[in-house]
């Protein structure tokens, strides 16, 4: 059994809670209140900015040209394609660019992105890849599960979201990230492999918390 199979099995209870979260199921059946989805896409935009910084650090730490090139391509696509698409998607939700850029990061967004940046800055390349994997692989799993249930006919924006994350292109990214994590874990010593598993588990917890944050419209208490 490879590393990614091991950590996925060890965290299966967390993933099942993500799949059953009312925010996720609400996208799938079209019942999620739009206010919560608008909150989510604004926080996701903030996340993407920091995610790009994590990718940049990963490029610098990558030990081989192939990994550097793939991560650099992903960074380029995130900064110059995905974020532009995100702004267009937000505009269709009534969120103007100025409002989007002025979004204040919610507590969970700050915590999650700070964790990822800390791992990318101080950890090994393997730990960084493992910390990013729950986002890349997890969204693919969610998208494919929701797509298998049928797109929400009365919620075209939610249906578009499902198509995005159930696409062949996103599956290719998830498979590549899994393969890279498996290869790095196979080369790692016991201590680094343990830290990689811990990074994966922590990011999986934050993935759940991100959905919970959006569902509850999380705000700073003071």
C-alpha positions as CSV (number, residue, x, y, z in Angstrom):
1,X,0.0,0.0,0.0
2,X,1.4,3.4,-1.0
3,X,1.7,6.4,1.2
4,X,-1.4,8.2,-0.1
5,X,-3.5,5.1,0.3
6,X,-2.3,4.8,3.9
7,X,-3.0,8.4,4.9
8,X,-6.4,8.4,3.1
9,X,-7.4,5.3,5.1
10,X,-6.1,6.8,8.3
11,X,-8.2,9.9,7.8
12,X,-11.3,8.3,6.2
13,X,-13.5,9.4,9.1
14,X,-12.6,13.0,8.5
15,X,-13.3,12.7,4.8
16,X,-16.6,11.1,5.4
17,X,-17.6,14.1,7.6
18,X,-16.5,16.4,4.7
19,X,-18.7,14.5,2.2
20,X,-21.6,14.7,4.6
21,X,-21.2,18.3,5.5
22,X,-24.3,20.4,4.8
23,X,-22.3,22.9,2.8
24,X,-21.0,20.2,0.5
25,X,-24.4,18.3,0.1
26,X,-26.1,21.7,-0.3
27,X,-24.0,22.4,-3.4
28,X,-24.8,18.9,-4.7
29,X,-28.6,19.2,-4.4
30,X,-28.8,23.0,-5.0
31,X,-30.2,23.8,-1.6
32,X,-27.3,25.7,-0.2
33,X,-28.3,29.3,0.6
34,X,-26.6,31.7,-1.8
35,X,-25.4,33.9,1.0
36,X,-23.2,31.0,2.4
37,X,-21.8,30.3,-1.1
38,X,-21.0,33.9,-1.7
39,X,-19.1,33.9,1.7
40,X,-17.2,30.8,0.6
41,X,-16.1,32.1,-2.8
42,X,-14.8,35.3,-1.2
43,X,-12.8,33.3,1.4
44,X,-11.6,30.9,-1.3
45,X,-10.2,33.9,-3.3
46,X,-8.2,34.9,-0.2
47,X,-7.1,31.3,0.1
48,X,-5.9,31.2,-3.5
49,X,-3.7,34.2,-3.0
50,X,-1.8,32.4,-0.2
51,X,-2.0,29.1,-2.0
52,X,0.0,30.7,-4.8
53,X,2.7,31.7,-2.3
54,X,2.8,28.1,-1.0
55,X,3.2,26.9,-4.6
56,X,6.1,29.4,-5.2
57,X,7.9,28.0,-2.1
58,X,7.3,24.5,-3.3
59,X,8.8,25.3,-6.7
60,X,11.9,26.6,-4.9
61,X,12.2,23.4,-2.8
62,X,11.5,20.9,-5.6
63,X,14.5,18.6,-6.1
64,X,14.1,18.0,-9.8
65,X,13.2,19.9,-12.9
66,X,10.1,17.9,-13.7
67,X,8.5,18.7,-10.3
68,X,9.7,22.3,-10.6
69,X,8.1,22.6,-14.0
70,X,4.8,21.1,-13.0
71,X,4.5,23.2,-9.9
72,X,5.5,26.4,-11.8
73,X,2.9,25.6,-14.4
74,X,0.3,25.2,-11.6
75,X,1.4,28.4,-10.0
76,X,1.1,30.2,-13.4
77,X,-2.4,28.8,-14.0
78,X,-3.6,29.7,-10.5
79,X,-2.4,33.3,-10.7
80,X,-3.2,34.0,-14.3
81,X,-6.1,31.8,-15.2
82,X,-7.9,30.4,-12.2
83,X,-8.0,33.7,-10.3
84,X,-9.3,35.5,-13.3
85,X,-12.0,32.8,-13.7
86,X,-12.8,33.1,-10.0
87,X,-13.3,36.9,-10.4
88,X,-15.6,36.3,-13.3
89,X,-17.5,33.7,-11.3
90,X,-17.8,36.0,-8.3
91,X,-19.2,38.8,-10.6
92,X,-22.0,36.5,-11.6
93,X,-22.8,36.1,-7.9
94,X,-23.0,39.8,-7.5
95,X,-19.5,40.2,-6.0
96,X,-17.6,43.1,-7.6
97,X,-13.8,43.1,-7.9
98,X,-13.4,45.8,-5.3
99,X,-15.5,43.9,-2.8
100,X,-13.6,40.7,-3.6
101,X,-10.2,42.4,-3.1
102,X,-11.4,43.9,0.2
103,X,-12.4,40.5,1.7
104,X,-11.0,40.1,5.2
105,X,-9.8,36.6,5.9
106,X,-11.9,34.7,8.4
107,X,-10.2,33.1,11.4
108,X,-10.2,29.6,9.7
109,X,-8.8,31.0,6.5
110,X,-6.0,32.7,8.4
111,X,-5.2,29.5,10.3
112,X,-5.2,27.2,7.3
113,X,-3.1,29.4,5.1
114,X,-0.7,30.2,7.9
115,X,-0.2,26.4,8.5
116,X,0.4,25.8,4.8
117,X,2.9,28.7,4.6
118,X,4.7,27.5,7.7
119,X,5.1,23.9,6.3
120,X,6.3,25.3,3.0
121,X,8.8,27.6,4.6
122,X,10.2,25.3,7.3
123,X,9.3,21.8,6.2
124,X,10.7,19.5,3.6
125,X,9.4,19.4,0.0
126,X,7.7,16.1,0.9
127,X,5.9,17.7,3.8
128,X,4.7,20.6,1.6
129,X,3.4,18.2,-1.0
130,X,1.5,16.2,1.6
131,X,0.0,19.4,3.2
132,X,-1.3,20.5,-0.2
133,X,-2.7,17.1,-1.1
134,X,-6.0,17.2,0.8
135,X,-7.1,20.3,-1.2
136,X,-6.1,19.0,-4.6
137,X,-7.3,15.4,-4.1
138,X,-10.2,16.2,-1.8
139,X,-11.9,18.7,-4.1
140,X,-11.6,16.0,-6.9
141,X,-13.3,13.5,-4.7
142,X,-16.0,15.9,-3.8
143,X,-16.6,16.9,-7.4
144,X,-16.8,13.4,-8.6
145,X,-19.1,12.3,-5.8
146,X,-21.5,15.2,-6.5
147,X,-21.3,14.6,-10.2
148,X,-22.3,11.0,-9.8
149,X,-25.5,12.1,-8.1
150,X,-26.5,14.4,-11.0
151,X,-26.0,18.1,-11.3
152,X,-28.5,20.4,-9.5
153,X,-30.8,21.4,-12.3
154,X,-32.1,24.5,-10.5
155,X,-28.7,25.9,-9.4
156,X,-26.6,26.5,-12.6
157,X,-23.7,28.1,-10.7
158,X,-23.5,25.1,-8.3
159,X,-23.7,22.8,-11.3
160,X,-20.8,24.7,-12.9
161,X,-18.8,24.3,-9.6
162,X,-19.4,20.5,-9.7
163,X,-18.3,20.3,-13.3
164,X,-15.1,22.1,-12.6
165,X,-14.0,19.8,-9.8
166,X,-15.2,16.6,-11.5
167,X,-13.4,17.4,-14.7
168,X,-10.7,15.2,-16.3
169,X,-8.2,18.1,-15.9
170,X,-8.8,18.2,-12.1
171,X,-8.6,14.4,-11.9
172,X,-5.2,14.6,-13.7
173,X,-3.9,17.2,-11.1
174,X,-5.1,15.0,-8.2
175,X,-3.5,11.9,-9.7
176,X,-0.2,13.8,-10.3
177,X,-0.1,15.1,-6.7
178,X,-0.8,11.7,-5.3
179,X,1.9,10.1,-7.4
180,X,4.4,12.8,-6.3
181,X,3.5,12.3,-2.7
182,X,3.9,8.5,-3.0
183,X,7.3,8.9,-4.7
184,X,8.6,11.3,-2.1
185,X,7.3,9.2,0.8
186,X,9.0,6.1,-0.6
187,X,12.3,8.1,-0.6
188,X,11.8,9.6,2.9
189,X,13.1,8.3,6.2
190,X,10.7,7.2,8.9
191,X,10.6,10.7,10.6
192,X,9.9,12.6,7.5
193,X,7.3,10.1,6.4
194,X,5.6,10.6,9.8
195,X,5.7,14.4,9.4
196,X,4.2,14.0,5.9
197,X,1.3,12.0,7.3
198,X,0.8,14.6,10.1
199,X,0.8,17.4,7.5
200,X,-1.8,15.6,5.4
201,X,-4.0,14.9,8.5
202,X,-3.8,18.5,9.6
203,X,-4.7,19.9,6.2
204,X,-7.6,17.5,6.0
205,X,-8.9,18.8,9.3
206,X,-8.6,22.4,7.9
207,X,-10.5,21.3,4.8
208,X,-13.4,20.3,7.0
209,X,-13.1,23.5,9.0
210,X,-13.2,25.6,5.8
211,X,-16.6,24.2,4.9
212,X,-17.8,24.7,8.4
213,X,-16.5,28.3,8.4
214,X,-18.4,29.1,5.2
215,X,-21.6,27.4,6.4
216,X,-21.6,29.3,9.7
217,X,-20.5,32.6,8.0
218,X,-17.6,32.7,10.5
219,X,-16.6,36.1,11.8
220,X,-13.9,37.4,14.2
221,X,-15.5,37.4,17.7
222,X,-13.8,40.7,18.7
